[in-house]
C-alpha cells in the first residue's frame, strides 16, 4: 500500500460506486474522470472490455467494472463515468456507476479484507476502509488491471518495483 500513502501515513483514495457497493482506489493512479462516451468495439474482445476511445491521440481500452466483477449489466446514464487510470506505462479507462469523492483514510480506518472467494481475487484487495457508516472496498487497481485474466497489460511491460 506504499504507493498510495501520504507522508503522514494516511491513504488518499477516490471512492466510486458499482451497484450498491462503494470501492476505493489510490488517487495517485487516477489521471482524470470523464463522462461515459461511445466506444469503438473490438471484435472477439471479452464482454467486460467495452472497446477503445481516442484520448488526445492515445488509444485507451475501456473496461466495464460491473461486467468484470460479474455484477450484471448497467444502464449508462448521466451519472456513469470513466475513470482514466495510469497503470505502469499504460492508460486504461474503467466504467463505474458514479464517483463519490476523494477520501483520506488513516491506517486505523483500514482493516484487512476477509477471504470470501467470489468476484474479486483477494490479492487485488488492499482491505476495507471505514468512513463513518460507509465501508469502502479498497482495490489494488494496478494488480487488478494487470491480472492475466484481464488481458490488458503484460506484467513484463510494467516497471520493476524499487
N, C-alpha and C positions, 0 to 999 in steps of 0.2 A: 504494500500500500504506500510505499515511499514516494511513488511518482505523483501522488495526489495530496501529500501532506504539506502544510504551510510551515513556516519557520517556528510557529508556536506548537506544532504537532496537531493542529486542527485539520480537518479534512473538508475541502470545498467540493460539493457535488451539485450537478444540475439534476433536478428531480423532474421526472416525466411520468405520464400515465399510460398504461396499457390495460384496457378494461377497467376493472375496479381496483387494480393494484398500482402502487407507486414505486418507481425504481429510481436509482441514483447512479450517476456515472461521474468520474473525475472531470471537473470543469476544465482541466488542463488538456483534455483530449478533444474538446469542442472547438471547432473553427467558427461555426455560425449556425443560426437557426433560420429556416426558411419555411414558407408556406408550401403545402403539397402542390406539385405541378405534374402535368402529364409526363410520362417517361417513355423512352423508346424500349420496347420489349426486345429481349434476346431469345432467339429460338432455342428450345430444349433446355433453357435455364430452369433451376429449381423454382418451385412456386413462390418461395419467400423472396426470391430476387425479382423485384418488380421490373427492373430494367436499368437503364442508364440515363443520366442527364448530362448536358454540356454546361459545366460551371466555369464560366470565364475561360473557355478554351480547354478545360480539363474534363475528360470523360470520367464520370463518377458513378459507380454502381450504387443502386438504391435497394436496401433490404427492408422488407416489411417485418418489423419485430413481432407483430401479432402472429403472423404466419410462421415465423422462425420458432416462436415459443409454443406453437400449436394452440393458440387462444381463439381460433376461428377468424373468419374474415371480418374486416372492419368496413364501416361506411366512411368514406373520405368526405369530410365536411370542412367548415371554416376553422375548426379547432385542430385538425390534423396538420402536423408539422413534420419537417425533415430536419433532423439534427445532422449537420455535416461534421464528421469526425476526422481527426488526423491520427492515423494508426501507422506508426513507423514512418515510412516514406509514402504512404498511401492515403488517399482521401476516399472516404466511404460515407454514404448517407444512410440514415436509418429512419424509417417512418414510424412515428408514435402517435398515440391518440391526442396528446397535448403535453405542453411543457408547463410545469408548475412554477418553480422558482430555483434560485441558487441557495443552497443551504450550507452553512458551516457547522460541521459536527465535531465535537470534542471526542477524544478517544473513549471517554466514558459512555458516550452515546452510541457506540458501535459494539455490537455483540457478534460472536461467531454465528454463522448460519447453520442450522441443523441440517443433517444429511437426510433429504427427503426422497431422493430419486425423482423422476419425472422430467419435465421440460428443460430445465437448465442444469448443465453439468456443474457439480459442486465446485470444480476448480475455477469456474467462471464467476463465482460469488466471493466478494470481499467480506460480506457479513450483512447484518441488519442494523439499520440506523433508526434511532427513535428521536422524533422531534415532537414534543408534546404528546398528543394522542395519535400522531401519524407514525407509520412504520415504513421505512424505505428499504427496498431490496437493493443492496449495493452490488453493482456488477463490475467485474473486471472486463471492461469493454474491449480492451486490446486483446486479451486472451479469447474472449468470445468471438470477436470478428476474425481472428486468425486461426480459429479451430478448424481442423481438417474437414469436418462435415459442412462448414460454411463454404469452403472452396473459393474464398475471395482473395486471400493473400497467402503466399507461400511463406512458411516460417523461415526459410532460407533468405527471404528478401528483407527480413526485419533486422535492425541493427542489434548487435550483441549488447546485453545489459552490462553496465560498468561495474 
